[in-house]
Amino acid sequence: MKKLDALLGATLLPLLLAACGKSVGVGGSSTDASSSTVAANALAIKGLDLGQRQDFEDAQRGLIAKATGKIIASDGTVLNDLDAYGFLSTTAPDTVNPSLWRHAQLNATPVYTR
């Protein structure tokens, strides 16, 4: 089961990340958000304080070192490319729910803590 999980992760993650880089898709380029998407995202975050940084501070508490690079299995398979999540350092594009983008930023904070 672990080998299957690793294989799926190593196979699907690059495909999903590659899809993020597509310039054209259904409804136009990946930078275009429909007015209904913009409205839905605005409604979804209404009342949320996305500028609150306590969650990020909590995620960094006890930081010894920040993980970078790739996690590679003994057979050479890339299990996770930590640097591939660098695109999350920017603000959420109009096509993405800002709350989910923030959640992804928190999840993509690999650290070594004591």
C-alpha positions as CSV (number, residue, x, y, z in Angstrom):
1,M,0.0,0.0,0.0
2,K,2.9,2.4,0.8
3,K,4.5,1.8,-2.5
4,L,1.1,2.5,-4.3
5,D,0.7,5.7,-2.3
6,A,4.3,6.8,-3.1
7,L,3.7,5.9,-6.8
8,L,0.5,7.8,-7.0
9,G,2.0,10.8,-5.2
10,A,5.0,10.8,-7.4
11,T,2.9,10.4,-10.6
12,L,-0.1,12.6,-9.8
13,L,1.6,15.5,-8.1
14,P,3.7,16.5,-11.1
15,L,0.7,16.2,-13.4
16,L,-1.4,18.4,-11.1
17,L,1.4,20.9,-10.8
18,A,1.9,20.9,-14.6
19,A,-1.8,21.5,-15.1
20,C,-1.5,24.7,-12.9
21,G,0.9,26.0,-15.5
22,K,-1.5,25.7,-18.4
23,S,-2.1,29.0,-20.1
24,V,-5.4,28.1,-21.8
25,G,-8.2,26.0,-20.5
26,V,-11.9,25.9,-20.2
27,G,-13.1,29.5,-20.1
28,G,-9.9,31.1,-21.2
29,S,-6.4,31.5,-19.8
30,S,-5.7,30.4,-16.3
31,T,-5.4,34.1,-15.2
32,D,-9.0,34.9,-16.1
33,A,-11.7,34.4,-13.5
34,S,-15.3,34.8,-14.3
35,S,-17.3,37.4,-12.5
36,S,-19.2,34.7,-10.7
37,T,-16.0,33.1,-9.5
38,V,-14.7,36.5,-8.2
39,A,-18.1,37.1,-6.5
40,A,-18.2,33.6,-5.0
41,N,-14.6,34.0,-3.7
42,A,-15.4,37.4,-2.2
43,L,-18.5,35.9,-0.5
44,A,-16.6,32.9,0.8
45,I,-14.0,35.0,2.7
46,K,-16.5,37.6,3.9
47,G,-15.9,38.0,7.7
48,L,-12.6,36.1,7.6
49,D,-9.4,37.9,8.7
50,L,-7.0,36.5,6.1
51,G,-4.4,39.1,7.3
52,Q,-4.2,37.3,10.7
53,R,-0.7,35.8,10.9
54,Q,-1.0,33.8,14.1
55,D,-1.5,30.5,12.2
56,F,1.7,31.0,10.3
57,E,3.5,31.9,13.6
58,D,2.2,28.8,15.2
59,A,3.3,26.7,12.2
60,Q,6.9,28.1,12.7
61,R,7.0,27.6,16.5
62,G,10.0,25.6,17.6
63,L,11.6,26.0,14.1
64,I,15.0,24.3,13.9
65,A,15.3,24.3,10.1
66,K,13.1,24.8,7.1
67,A,12.9,21.8,4.8
68,T,13.8,22.3,1.2
69,G,14.6,20.2,-1.8
70,K,13.2,16.8,-2.7
71,I,12.3,13.8,-0.6
72,I,13.6,10.8,-2.6
73,A,12.8,7.2,-2.0
74,S,15.6,4.6,-1.9
75,D,14.8,3.6,-5.5
76,G,15.3,7.3,-6.6
77,T,11.6,8.1,-6.9
78,V,10.8,11.7,-5.9
79,L,8.2,11.4,-3.2
80,N,7.8,15.2,-2.6
81,D,9.5,18.2,-4.2
82,L,9.2,20.8,-1.5
83,D,10.5,23.6,-3.7
84,A,7.6,23.0,-6.2
85,Y,5.3,24.8,-3.8
86,G,7.0,28.1,-4.2
87,F,4.2,29.5,-6.2
88,L,2.1,29.6,-3.0
89,S,4.3,32.5,-1.8
90,T,2.3,34.9,-3.9
91,T,-1.3,36.1,-3.2
92,A,-4.1,34.0,-4.4
93,P,-5.1,34.5,-8.0
94,D,-8.7,35.5,-8.8
95,T,-9.4,31.9,-9.9
96,V,-8.7,30.4,-6.4
97,N,-10.6,30.8,-3.2
98,P,-8.3,32.9,-1.0
99,S,-9.2,30.9,2.2
100,L,-8.1,27.6,0.4
101,W,-5.0,29.3,-0.9
102,R,-4.1,30.3,2.7
103,H,-4.7,26.8,3.9
104,A,-2.4,25.5,1.1
105,Q,0.3,27.9,2.2
106,L,0.0,26.6,5.8
107,N,0.2,23.0,4.6
108,A,3.2,23.8,2.4
109,T,5.3,24.9,5.4
110,P,7.6,22.0,5.9
111,V,9.7,22.6,9.0
112,Y,11.8,20.7,11.4
113,T,10.8,21.5,15.0
114,R,12.0,20.4,18.4
